Amino acid sequence: MIRLIQVFSEIGECAILKISNISFENFRSFRKSEVNITDINVFLGKNDQGKSSILEALDVFFYDGKGSIKATKDDLNKDAVREGINEFAIGVQFEGFPDPIIIDETNETSLKEEYLLNKDGKLEIWKRFRNGNLSSTQIKCYHPCNDEFLGGLITKKIGELRDFIDKHGLVVSDRRKAAEMRKAIRDYFSKRDGRLIFEEVYIPIDGTDLKKIWDKLKMHMPIFNLFAVDRENLDKDSELQDPLKSRIKEIFYREDVLNRLNEVSEEIDNEIRAFAENTIEMFRSLTKNETEITPSIPSTEDLKWDCVYKNIGFNTEDDIPMNKRGSGFRRLVLLSSLIARTKEEVNNEVDVIYAIEEPESSLHPKWQKRLVKALIELAEREKYQVFLTTHSPNMMRIFEIECIKYVERDSEGSKVYDFNEDIGTKIIKTMGLLPDIGKVVVCVEGPTDKDFLLNINQNIEELKNIIDLKKEMEAGTLTIMPMNGSRLKDWIASRVLENTNALEFHLYDSDKGSDNENQYLEAIEKVNQRGDGSYGTLTELREIENYVPKDVIEECFGIELDTSDDWTGEDIPELLISNGVNMEKKDIKNKICGQCCKEIRKDHLTRMGTWNEIEGWFLNIKNMMERCRR
C-alpha cells in the first residue's frame, strides 16, 4: 500500500484518463477492427453481431482476463485458429494521461519526452492473451529507432546506459538519473544521423524496467464496471449485477482510504516481521541449525483490500440475495444506484466506466428512460464514460447520433461503424425503426427550440388555451421535430418526413444582425409555395433565446445586465459569457430554453412587443390541427 500512495503523488491528481479508441485482433468474431470512443457510446445491432463482446473485451483488458469475464482459449477467433494463430489482442488508446510522471525512481519526465505515445499523441496499451492467459503487455508508440540500441533504449538498465555514455564520451550532469542519460543518448543519435528516425513499435513492458512505468500508469486506469444482461441465475452473476461491488472498487482507489490502509498495513507488517525474525532466531538457538529460513510476507502493494468485501451485496427480505430475485428487480436496483450517483455533489476522485448490456432488459419503458437519463447525466461529468449495447428501437431513439456505433457481422467478422448517412439508412432498414410522425409536424432548428415552445405553451395559460402541445403529442396527433436534432429519432424522422401526408409548420431563427442572417429564408419560401397547407416563418427577433425577457434571464442566472443592450439583436449566450457566466454556449441555451423560459408570462411578452408574433405561431398550429380533423 505504500507503493499505491507513492504512485498517487507521482502522477498527480488532475489527470483524467479516458478511452479514445479500442482495437481488436482475433478476439471472438472480431478479426481486425477498431472503435472510436466518446463519453457515451451506444452499440446498436441485431443479435449475435458482437455488441456484448466489445464490453466484455474491456473487462478482459482492465482485469487481465481474471475479472467478471474470464478469458479462455475459446475467445480466440475460429478463423485465426485455422490459420495457426495462437493469441488474441486487445488495444486501448487513452487521452488525458498523467504528465509529468516519475518514470523511474530518480527522475521526473513524461511519456512524451520518452517517446511512449503513438502517432496521435495518445497512450496506447496492448494486451495479448494465449490460451486464456495474459502473455504480454505492450506500449504501441512512435519511437526513435535509428538502431537496435536506441529502439530498445527505454528497456535498458541504468548500467547499460552508463556503459554507452562512457563509450561515446557523452556528458550527463547526473548519471544517477536514467531519464537524463536516455535524453543524452537520443541527442547523440540525432546529431550523428542528422535526425531521429521514428517507427511504430510495440515495446513489451512485462519483465523489463519499463514495467515500473506501467505499475504507475495502472494506478491511474479507470475503474471498469460491467453490468451484463441475465443469462443464468447463478451466484457468480452477482459480480455482473450488484452496484455495491462496483462502488467498492472505487472506494479502494481513493487516496484518503489508501492513506489509512497504508498506516494499518505498515503496523501489521512491522509486527509480523519482528515476530518472524524472533521465531527464526529462536529456531537457530534451539537447533543449532543454519538452514536458511525467510518469512514469506506479501508486500503491502500486493494486498487486495477489496477482496475482504468480496461477499458484499444487497440482500432482500428473508435474507434472499439480490441475484436470486427477478431480473427486473435487479435492474431497478442498478437504476437506483445510478440515479443516486447523479445526485452526489462531490466529483468522483477516480475515473469510472459503466458498461451496461441491454439496459432495456426487464425494465418498463418508463424506467428505461430514467436509466438512460441517469447514464447521460453521468457521462456529462468529466470522470465518467458510459458504454451500452441495445437492439431496442425505443431505446436507441433517445441517444444523440454522435454516440451511435453500429455493429455488423459478415463473412470477414464483426466491424463497428460510426454514424453517417449510409449507416443511418442501414439502421432504419435492419433495426425496424419507424418515425414517430403526427398529423401535424412542427419543424424547428434544434432541441432547445422544441423545449422553448413546449415550456411557454405549458406555462402561459393563454397559449395553452389555444392548443395544448403536450396533450396533442401524447395523443400522437402532433410532432415537434428538431431538423438539426442530434438524436437518432430526430434524424430518422427528418429523412422520411417528405414521404408523409403530414401538414408542416416551420419555425426557424432569422439570425438578424449575424453573419447568417436569413439563411433559412429560401427554405421557408419553398414551404409556403407548396400549396399543401404547410406554412413556414422566420423569427422576428434574432434567435429563440431573444424572446426570453432580460429580467427573467437575470433572475435565472443571478446576474445584472447592462440596460443599454439591444436585447432583440443580441447573441444572448455570448452576452452572458461576457458578463461572467461560466458555462458553455450550448449549456446556456439549454438552461434558457429548458428552465428560464418557464417563468415567462403573457405580460412579459406584451411589454417586449412579441406577444402577437408568438400567439400567431400557436394559432397557425391550431388551424392545421383543425384542418386535419375535418
MIPA-579029 format. One line per 4 residues: their letters; for each residue x, z, y of C-alpha. Coordinates in steps of 0.25 Angstrom, whole numbers, plus 5000, padded with zeros to 4 digits. Layout:
# residues N
a	X:Z:Y | ...
# end
This chain:
# residues 630
mirl	5000:5000:5000 | 5012:5002:5009 | 5014:4987:5008 | 5000:4984:5012
iqvf	5001:4992:5025 | 5014:4985:5028 | 5008:4971:5026 | 4997:4974:5036
seig	5007:4978:5046 | 5016:4966:5043 | 5005:4955:5044 | 4997:4961:5056
ecai	4982:4964:5057 | 4978:4951:5065 | 4979:4940:5055 | 4966:4935:5050
lkis	4969:4927:5037 | 4959:4917:5033 | 4958:4906:5023 | 4958:4892:5029
nisf	4959:4883:5016 | 4958:4885:5001 | 4965:4875:4991 | 4963:4874:4976
enfr	4972:4867:4966 | 4965:4866:4952 | 4956:4878:4954 | 4944:4877:4945
sfrk	4936:4864:4950 | 4946:4862:4962 | 4958:4853:4959 | 4964:4852:4973
sevn	4955:4856:4984 | 4955:4864:4997 | 4945:4870:5006 | 4945:4873:5021
itdi	4940:4887:5024 | 4933:4893:5037 | 4928:4907:5040 | 4915:4904:5031
nvfl	4915:4894:5020 | 4903:4889:5013 | 4906:4881:5000 | 4894:4872:4996
gknd	4892:4864:4984 | 4884:4862:4971 | 4886:4871:4959 | 4899:4871:4952
qgks	4907:4864:4963 | 4918:4874:4965 | 4912:4883:4976 | 4914:4896:4969
sile	4928:4892:4965 | 4932:4892:4979 | 4928:4906:4982 | 4934:4911:4968
aldv	4947:4903:4971 | 4949:4912:4983 | 4947:4925:4975 | 4957:4920:4965
ffyd	4967:4917:4977 | 4965:4930:4984 | 4966:4939:4971 | 4975:4930:4963
gkgs	4964:4927:4953 | 4962:4942:4950 | 4951:4945:4959 | 4936:4943:4957
ikat	4939:4930:4952 | 4949:4930:4940 | 4958:4917:4940 | 4958:4911:4926
kddl	4964:4899:4919 | 4951:4893:4920 | 4952:4892:4935 | 4962:4880:4933
nkda	4955:4867:4935 | 4952:4860:4922 | 4957:4846:4926 | 4970:4853:4930
vreg	4971:4860:4917 | 4970:4846:4910 | 4981:4841:4919 | 4990:4852:4915
inef	4990:4860:4928 | 4990:4875:4925 | 4987:4882:4938 | 4977:4882:4950
aigv	4980:4886:4964 | 4972:4891:4976 | 4978:4889:4990 | 4972:4896:5002
qfeg	4976:4894:5017 | 4975:4905:5027 | 4976:4906:5042 | 4977:4918:5051
fpdp	4989:4923:5043 | 4997:4935:5048 | 5008:4931:5058 | 5019:4936:5059
iiid	5021:4943:5045 | 5033:4951:5040 | 5036:4941:5030 | 5048:4948:5024
etne	5052:4963:5024 | 5061:4961:5036 | 5056:4951:5046 | 5043:4946:5053
tslk	5040:4932:5052 | 5028:4923:5050 | 5022:4913:5040 | 5024:4902:5050
eeyl	5039:4905:5052 | 5041:4906:5037 | 5034:4892:5035 | 5024:4898:5026
lnkd	5012:4891:5032 | 5006:4878:5027 | 5006:4865:5036 | 4993:4870:5043
gkle	5000:4883:5047 | 4992:4891:5037 | 4995:4901:5026 | 4993:4894:5012
iwkr	4993:4902:5000 | 4992:4896:4986 | 4990:4904:4973 | 4992:4897:4959
frng	4985:4902:4946 | 4989:4899:4932 | 4981:4904:4920 | 4973:4912:4930
nlss	4985:4920:4935 | 4991:4918:4949 | 5004:4911:4947 | 5009:4908:4961
tqik	5006:4911:4975 | 5012:4901:4985 | 5012:4899:5000 | 5010:4884:5003
cyhp	5017:4881:5016 | 5024:4870:5025 | 5038:4875:5023 | 5053:4871:5026
cnde	5059:4864:5014 | 5072:4858:5019 | 5078:4862:5006 | 5075:4871:4994
flgg	5080:4883:5000 | 5072:4882:5013 | 5060:4879:5005 | 5061:4892:4998
litk	5066:4900:5009 | 5054:4910:5010 | 5057:4914:4996 | 5072:4917:4997
kige	5076:4931:4996 | 5084:4937:5008 | 5097:4936:5001 | 5095:4921:4999
lrdf	5092:4920:5014 | 5105:4927:5017 | 5113:4918:5008 | 5108:4906:5015
idkh	5111:4912:5029 | 5125:4915:5025 | 5128:4902:5018 | 5123:4894:5030
glvv	5129:4903:5041 | 5115:4906:5047 | 5113:4917:5058 | 5102:4926:5056
sdrr	5100:4939:5065 | 5094:4947:5054 | 5098:4944:5039 | 5088:4955:5034
kaae	5076:4946:5039 | 5073:4935:5029 | 5064:4928:5039 | 5075:4927:5049
mrka	5084:4921:5038 | 5073:4911:5034 | 5072:4907:5048 | 5087:4905:5050
irdy	5087:4896:5037 | 5076:4887:5041 | 5083:4885:5055 | 5095:4881:5047
fskr	5088:4871:5039 | 5080:4866:5051 | 5094:4863:5059 | 5101:4858:5046
dgrl	5090:4848:5043 | 5084:4845:5057 | 5071:4851:5053 | 5063:4859:5043
ifee	5057:4851:5032 | 5043:4856:5028 | 5036:4855:5015 | 5023:4860:5010
vyip	5027:4870:4999 | 5021:4881:4990 | 5030:4893:4991 | 5028:4903:4980
idgt	5026:4918:4985 | 5026:4924:4971 | 5039:4932:4967 | 5046:4928:4980
dlkk	5050:4934:4993 | 5038:4927:4999 | 5029:4936:4991 | 5030:4947:5001
iwdk	5024:4937:5012 | 5013:4935:5002 | 5011:4950:5000 | 5009:4952:5015
lkmh	5000:4940:5016 | 4992:4944:5005 | 4988:4957:5012 | 4982:4949:5023
mpif	4974:4940:5014 | 4959:4940:5016 | 4950:4949:5006 | 4943:4939:4998
nlfa	4929:4944:4993 | 4921:4935:4983 | 4906:4937:4980 | 4903:4928:4969
vdre	4889:4924:4964 | 4884:4931:4952 | 4887:4924:4939 | 4887:4936:4929
nldk	4882:4950:4932 | 4895:4957:4927 | 4903:4969:4932 | 4914:4960:4937
dsel	4904:4953:4946 | 4905:4965:4956 | 4918:4960:4960 | 4912:4948:4966
qdpl	4899:4954:4972 | 4902:4968:4977 | 4905:4968:4992 | 4911:4982:4991
ksri	4923:4977:4983 | 4926:4966:4993 | 4926:4977:5004 | 4935:4986:4996
keif	4946:4975:4997 | 4945:4974:5012 | 4946:4989:5014 | 4959:4990:5006
yred	4965:4980:5015 | 4962:4988:5027 | 4975:4993:5034 | 4969:5007:5037
vlnr	4965:5009:5022 | 4978:5003:5017 | 4986:5013:5026 | 4978:5025:5020
lnev	4980:5020:5006 | 4995:5018:5009 | 4996:5033:5012 | 4989:5037:4999
seei	4998:5027:4990 | 5011:5032:4997 | 5008:5046:4994 | 5004:5043:4979
dnei	5016:5034:4977 | 5025:5045:4983 | 5020:5056:4974 | 5019:5047:4961
rafa	5033:5042:4963 | 5038:5056:4965 | 5031:5061:4953 | 5036:5049:4945
enti	5051:5052:4949 | 5049:5067:4945 | 5044:5063:4932 | 5055:5053:4929
emfr	5066:5063:4934 | 5060:5074:4924 | 5060:5064:4913 | 5074:5061:4914
sltk	5077:5076:4916 | 5070:5080:4903 | 5074:5068:4894 | 5088:5064:4900
nete	5083:5050:4898 | 5088:5040:4909 | 5077:5030:4905 | 5073:5023:4918
itps	5059:5027:4922 | 5052:5022:4935 | 5038:5025:4939 | 5029:5013:4940
ipst	5020:5015:4952 | 5013:5003:4959 | 5017:5001:4973 | 5007:5004:4984
edlk	5005:4990:4988 | 5001:4986:4974 | 4990:4997:4973 | 4976:4991:4972
wdcv	4968:5001:4980 | 4955:4992:4980 | 4955:4993:4964 | 4951:5008:4966
ykni	4938:5003:4971 | 4936:4992:4960 | 4923:4998:4955 | 4917:4999:4969
gfnt	4904:4992:4971 | 4889:4995:4974 | 4880:5002:4964 | 4865:5001:4966
eddi	4854:5011:4961 | 4857:5018:4948 | 4872:5014:4950 | 4869:5000:4946
pmnk	4882:4991:4950 | 4878:4981:4961 | 4883:4970:4951 | 4873:4974:4941
rgsg	4862:4971:4952 | 4855:4958:4955 | 4864:4947:4961 | 4854:4947:4973
frrl	4856:4962:4975 | 4872:4960:4975 | 4871:4948:4985 | 4863:4957:4994
vlls	4873:4968:4994 | 4884:4957:4997 | 4876:4952:5008 | 4874:4967:5014
slia	4889:4969:5013 | 4892:4956:5021 | 4881:4959:5032 | 4887:4973:5032
rtke	4901:4967:5035 | 4896:4959:5046 | 4891:4972:5053 | 4904:4978:5053
evnn	4910:4980:5067 | 4925:4981:5063 | 4932:4968:5060 | 4938:4967:5046
evdv	4952:4971:5044 | 4955:4961:5033 | 4951:4946:5031 | 4940:4945:5021
iyai	4934:4933:5014 | 4920:4933:5008 | 4917:4923:4997 | 4903:4923:4992
eepe	4898:4914:4982 | 4884:4908:4983 | 4879:4919:4994 | 4865:4914:4992
sslh	4865:4919:4977 | 4854:4929:4974 | 4850:4930:4989 | 4837:4928:4996
pkwq	4839:4917:5007 | 4837:4927:5018 | 4849:4935:5012 | 4857:4922:5010
krlv	4856:4920:5025 | 4860:4935:5028 | 4872:4933:5019 | 4877:4920:5026
kali	4875:4926:5040 | 4884:4938:5036 | 4894:4929:5030 | 4895:4920:5042
elae	4896:4933:5051 | 4908:4938:5043 | 4915:4924:5043 | 4914:4924:5058
reky	4923:4937:5058 | 4938:4934:5059 | 4942:4941:5046 | 4931:4935:5037
qvfl	4930:4922:5029 | 4918:4918:5020 | 4917:4909:5008 | 4903:4905:5002
tths	4898:4896:4991 | 4884:4891:4990 | 4875:4880:4985 | 4863:4885:4992
pnmm	4857:4875:5002 | 4851:4886:5011 | 4864:4894:5011 | 4873:4882:5015
rife	4864:4878:5027 | 4867:4891:5034 | 4882:4888:5036 | 4890:4880:5046
ieci	4895:4867:5041 | 4910:4871:5045 | 4910:4881:5033 | 4903:4872:5023
kyve	4912:4868:5011 | 4906:4858:5001 | 4912:4860:4987 | 4910:4848:4977
rdse	4916:4845:4964 | 4919:4831:4958 | 4928:4825:4947 | 4940:4830:4955
gskv	4936:4844:4956 | 4930:4853:4967 | 4932:4850:4982 | 4928:4857:4995
ydfn	4923:4849:5007 | 4922:4853:5022 | 4909:4850:5028 | 4907:4836:5035
edig	4897:4825:5036 | 4899:4820:5022 | 4899:4834:5015 | 4887:4838:5023
tkii	4879:4826:5017 | 4884:4829:5003 | 4880:4844:5005 | 4866:4839:5009
ktmg	4865:4830:4996 | 4871:4839:4986 | 4866:4853:4990 | 4852:4848:4993
llpd	4852:4853:5008 | 4840:4848:5015 | 4838:4851:5030 | 4828:4861:5036
igkv	4821:4852:5045 | 4807:4855:5052 | 4797:4846:5058 | 4804:4848:5072
vvcv	4819:4849:5073 | 4825:4856:5086 | 4839:4850:5087 | 4849:4858:5095
egpt	4864:4857:5097 | 4869:4869:5089 | 4865:4882:5082 | 4865:4890:5096
dkdf	4855:4881:5102 | 4846:4884:5090 | 4848:4899:5092 | 4845:4897:5107
llni	4831:4890:5104 | 4827:4900:5093 | 4831:4912:5101 | 4824:4908:5114
nqni	4812:4904:5106 | 4810:4917:5099 | 4813:4926:5111 | 4806:4919:5122
eelk	4791:4921:5119 | 4787:4909:5128 | 4795:4899:5119 | 4791:4905:5106
niid	4777:4903:5110 | 4779:4888:5112 | 4785:4887:5098 | 4791:4897:5088
lkke	4804:4890:5084 | 4807:4901:5073 | 4793:4900:5067 | 4794:4885:5066
meag	4808:4885:5060 | 4803:4895:5049 | 4791:4886:5046 | 4801:4875:5044
tlti	4794:4866:5055 | 4805:4867:5065 | 4821:4866:5064 | 4831:4869:5075
mpmn	4843:4861:5071 | 4857:4862:5078 | 4862:4848:5078 | 4876:4852:5079
gsrl	4874:4864:5070 | 4885:4869:5062 | 4877:4874:5050 | 4875:4865:5038
kdwi	4860:4865:5039 | 4861:4860:5053 | 4870:4849:5048 | 4861:4845:5037
asrv	4848:4845:5046 | 4855:4837:5057 | 4859:4826:5047 | 4845:4824:5041
lent	4836:4826:5054 | 4835:4811:5056 | 4828:4809:5043 | 4817:4819:5046
nale	4804:4817:5054 | 4806:4830:5062 | 4804:4830:5077 | 4817:4834:5084
fhly	4819:4842:5097 | 4833:4840:5102 | 4839:4850:5112 | 4854:4849:5116
dsdk	4863:4854:5127 | 4865:4846:5139 | 4879:4852:5141 | 4877:4849:5156
gsdn	4890:4851:5164 | 4899:4850:5152 | 4907:4838:5146 | 4896:4836:5136
enqy	4884:4835:5146 | 4872:4827:5140 | 4880:4824:5127 | 4867:4824:5119
leai	4859:4816:5129 | 4859:4804:5121 | 4855:4811:5108 | 4843:4817:5116
ekvn	4839:4803:5121 | 4839:4798:5107 | 4830:4809:5102 | 4820:4806:5114
qrgd	4820:4791:5111 | 4816:4793:5097 | 4801:4794:5099 | 4798:4802:5087
gsyg	4794:4815:5095 | 4808:4821:5095 | 4814:4826:5108 | 4827:4830:5114
tlte	4832:4836:5127 | 4845:4842:5133 | 4846:4856:5139 | 4845:4856:5154
lrei	4856:4867:5154 | 4870:4865:5149 | 4868:4872:5135 | 4858:4880:5128
enyv	4866:4893:5132 | 4863:4890:5146 | 4849:4893:5144 | 4852:4908:5141
pkdv	4852:4915:5155 | 4864:4921:5161 | 4859:4935:5161 | 4855:4934:5146
ieec	4869:4929:5143 | 4876:4941:5152 | 4867:4951:5145 | 4870:4945:5131
fgie	4885:4944:5133 | 4887:4957:5142 | 4893:4949:5154 | 4891:4945:5168
ldts	4892:4931:5172 | 4894:4924:5186 | 4881:4921:5192 | 4886:4908:5198
ddwt	4888:4902:5185 | 4879:4889:5183 | 4872:4894:5171 | 4865:4881:5167
gedi	4878:4873:5166 | 4888:4884:5161 | 4895:4883:5148 | 4889:4897:5144
pell	4899:4901:5133 | 4911:4897:5141 | 4905:4905:5153 | 4904:4917:5144
isng	4918:4916:5139 | 4924:4915:5153 | 4916:4927:5156 | 4923:4935:5145
vnme	4914:4933:5133 | 4924:4933:5121 | 4917:4924:5112 | 4918:4910:5106
kkdi	4909:4900:5113 | 4901:4898:5100 | 4899:4913:5099 | 4894:4914:5113
knki	4884:4902:5111 | 4879:4909:5098 | 4877:4922:5106 | 4870:4916:5117
cgqc	4860:4908:5109 | 4859:4918:5097 | 4858:4931:5105 | 4857:4930:5120
ckei	4846:4920:5121 | 4837:4929:5114 | 4836:4937:5127 | 4831:4925:5135
rkdh	4816:4925:5140 | 4808:4915:5148 | 4810:4921:5162 | 4825:4919:5159
ltrm	4823:4904:5157 | 4813:4903:5168 | 4824:4909:5178 | 4834:4899:5173
gtwn	4825:4888:5174 | 4826:4884:5160 | 4812:4888:5154 | 4805:4875:5156
eieg	4816:4868:5148 | 4817:4878:5137 | 4802:4878:5136 | 4801:4863:5135
wfln	4811:4864:5123 | 4801:4872:5115 | 4789:4864:5120 | 4795:4852:5114
iknm	4798:4858:5101 | 4783:4864:5100 | 4778:4850:5103 | 4786:4844:5092
merc	4781:4854:5082 | 4766:4852:5086 | 4769:4837:5084 | 4774:4839:5070
rr	4762:4847:5067 | 4751:4837:5071
# end
